[in-house]
Amino acid sequence: MSISYQVALLDSAHEGTRYVLARVSEEEDSIGQLWVVGMRTDNLTGPLQRINAFALSGKSPAHYMMLVLAMLVLLFILGVEIVCLRTPIRRRGVWILLILLGSPVLSFNWTTGEVHMNTLNVLLLGAGWLRGSAYEPVILEVAVPMGAVIFLARRYQLVLRARHTSKEGYTRLNLPGAS
């Protein structure tokens, strides 16, 4: 287990406050006793609340591109939802749910600009952000809108199949990929 503390120290040399991040690592032994196995301190340029604040000023073009991409993915998914609602297809409810999902997920640390790809994650509405506390950075997440792309790619076939459906089930259609 690792515990981190932000410590504010009075700095008489600079007549102000300086901040230090102190980390203590502990491990539990076989009888349940905790032992300190590591300690580390790092100087901070200011309080973590200010360092990790979500701000638009002073950011790189990558920050703005990720923010715009998140908005575009969200708008794309909502647009495809509207198209799905207006399209006469069978099992519309399943498609509505599938369109809302996106995967894989690209995670972007707003403070550092670090990017990480989560291939097994699924994200609702294709975009989001998370933040554990005021001391942690904002993580902006953007997913590939796989459900929406699959629906748009198959929309024509889905409409044709819905038009040629009888009470007994599907009739055989001469469609690519149809059996």
KOLKELUM-577191 format. One record per residue (C-alpha): residue in one letter; chain; y, x, z. Coordinates in pm, whole numbers, plus 50000, padded with zeros to 5 digits. Layout:
N
 rest kette    c2    c1    c3
    A     A     Y     X     Z
...
***
This chain:
179
 rest kette    c2    c1    c3
    M     A 50000 50000 50000
    S     A 50348 50125 49922
    I     A 50670 50007 50084
    S     A 51017 50083 49949
    Y     A 51343 50072 50143
    Q     A 51699 50099 50021
    V     A 51893 50298 50280
    A     A 52273 50315 50291
    L     A 52397 50642 50440
    L     A 52751 50729 50540
    D     A 52859 51035 50344
    S     A 53138 51214 50531
    A     A 53178 51474 50256
    H     A 53273 51209 49999
    E     A 53417 50957 50246
    G     A 53190 50675 50137
    T     A 52841 50544 50129
    R     A 52552 50690 49936
    Y     A 52225 50515 49874
    V     A 51872 50646 49900
    L     A 51546 50480 49800
    A     A 51277 50569 50055
    R     A 50910 50503 49975
    V     A 50622 50518 50219
    S     A 50260 50504 50097
    E     A 49988 50393 50336
    E     A 49611 50367 50315
    E     A 49364 50189 50539
    D     A 49058 50380 50656
    S     A 48707 50243 50716
    I     A 48789 50119 51068
    G     A 49106 49937 50963
    Q     A 49360 50193 51083
    L     A 49665 50255 50861
    W     A 49756 50614 50772
    V     A 50073 50736 50604
    V     A 49960 50932 50299
    G     A 50292 50993 50128
    M     A 50668 50974 50166
    R     A 50937 51015 49904
    T     A 51312 50971 49880
    D     A 51526 50940 49569
    N     A 51905 50941 49549
    L     A 52053 50630 49390
    T     A 52381 50604 49201
    G     A 52465 50285 49392
    P     A 52303 49984 49556
    L     A 51998 49846 49376
    Q     A 52164 49505 49349
    R     A 52435 49661 49129
    I     A 52203 49896 48937
    N     A 51962 49615 48846
    A     A 52222 49343 48789
    F     A 52190 49146 48466
    A     A 52500 49243 48270
    L     A 52581 49245 47899
    S     A 52843 49520 47908
    G     A 52744 49880 47851
    K     A 52402 49803 47704
    S     A 52237 49957 47398
    P     A 52180 49773 47069
    A     A 51813 49736 47169
    H     A 51918 49520 47466
    Y     A 52117 49286 47243
    M     A 51839 49274 46982
    M     A 51582 49172 47244
    L     A 51813 48902 47380
    V     A 51876 48761 47031
    L     A 51505 48785 46947
    A     A 51418 48587 47260
    M     A 51663 48313 47162
    L     A 51539 48305 46801
    V     A 51173 48279 46905
    L     A 51257 47994 47142
    L     A 51453 47808 46871
    F     A 51174 47869 46617
    I     A 50911 47723 46850
    L     A 51127 47419 46930
    G     A 51191 47367 46557
    V     A 50821 47380 46475
    E     A 50759 47133 46760
    I     A 50995 46888 46589
    V     A 50819 46943 46255
    C     A 50484 46878 46424
    L     A 50609 46558 46585
    R     A 50721 46430 46244
    T     A 50405 46534 46058
    P     A 50124 46277 46018
    I     A 49823 46479 46139
    R     A 49518 46423 46356
    R     A 49500 46575 46704
    R     A 49877 46609 46724
    G     A 49867 46656 47103
    V     A 49650 46967 47070
    W     A 49884 47112 46809
    I     A 50190 47036 47023
    L     A 50039 47237 47309
    L     A 49925 47520 47081
    I     A 50270 47554 46922
    L     A 50427 47608 47265
    L     A 50214 47920 47328
    G     A 50292 48274 47221
    S     A 50091 48594 47240
    P     A 50102 48900 47257
    V     A 50401 48941 47489
    L     A 50664 49213 47465
    S     A 50820 49293 47806
    F     A 51164 49458 47816
    N     A 51311 49611 48133
    W     A 51680 49517 48120
    T     A 51788 49805 48347
    T     A 51606 50095 48180
    G     A 51532 49961 47831
    E     A 51160 50034 47875
    V     A 50933 49826 47649
    H     A 50572 49731 47720
    M     A 50331 49526 47507
    N     A 50095 49292 47694
    T     A 49830 49198 47440
    L     A 49633 48961 47663
    N     A 49927 48765 47806
    V     A 50022 48417 47687
    L     A 50379 48294 47725
    L     A 50498 47934 47724
    L     A 50789 47865 47484
    G     A 50773 48222 47352
    A     A 51049 48368 47569
    G     A 51132 48409 47933
    W     A 51254 48639 48204
    L     A 51142 48726 48551
    R     A 51283 48905 48849
    G     A 51100 48965 49175
    S     A 51413 48995 49389
    A     A 51777 49102 49373
    Y     A 51659 49461 49415
    E     A 51434 49460 49108
    P     A 51528 49470 48740
    V     A 51523 49168 48511
    I     A 51223 49172 48278
    L     A 51290 48992 47950
    E     A 50973 48871 47778
    V     A 50932 48773 47413
    A     A 50605 48657 47258
    V     A 50487 48634 46901
    P     A 50487 48256 46834
    M     A 50124 48253 46720
    G     A 50069 47881 46773
    A     A 50374 47790 46565
    V     A 50280 48033 46288
    I     A 49922 47901 46274
    F     A 50049 47542 46258
    L     A 50291 47617 45974
    A     A 50022 47807 45783
    R     A 49776 47516 45815
    R     A 50022 47225 45795
    Y     A 49952 47139 45431
    Q     A 49574 47126 45489
    L     A 49619 46924 45808
    V     A 49829 46662 45628
    L     A 49577 46634 45343
    R     A 49288 46596 45584
    A     A 49474 46330 45784
    R     A 49538 46131 45465
    H     A 49172 46146 45361
    T     A 49020 46050 45694
    S     A 48793 45748 45718
    K     A 48667 45570 46028
    E     A 48341 45765 46005
    G     A 48520 46101 46002
    Y     A 48643 46341 45740
    T     A 48553 46301 45377
    R     A 48476 46618 45185
    L     A 48790 46768 45040
    N     A 48809 47054 44799
    L     A 49042 47261 45019
    P     A 49044 47634 45075
    G     A 48862 47699 45400
    A     A 48717 47348 45418
    S     A 48342 47303 45446
***
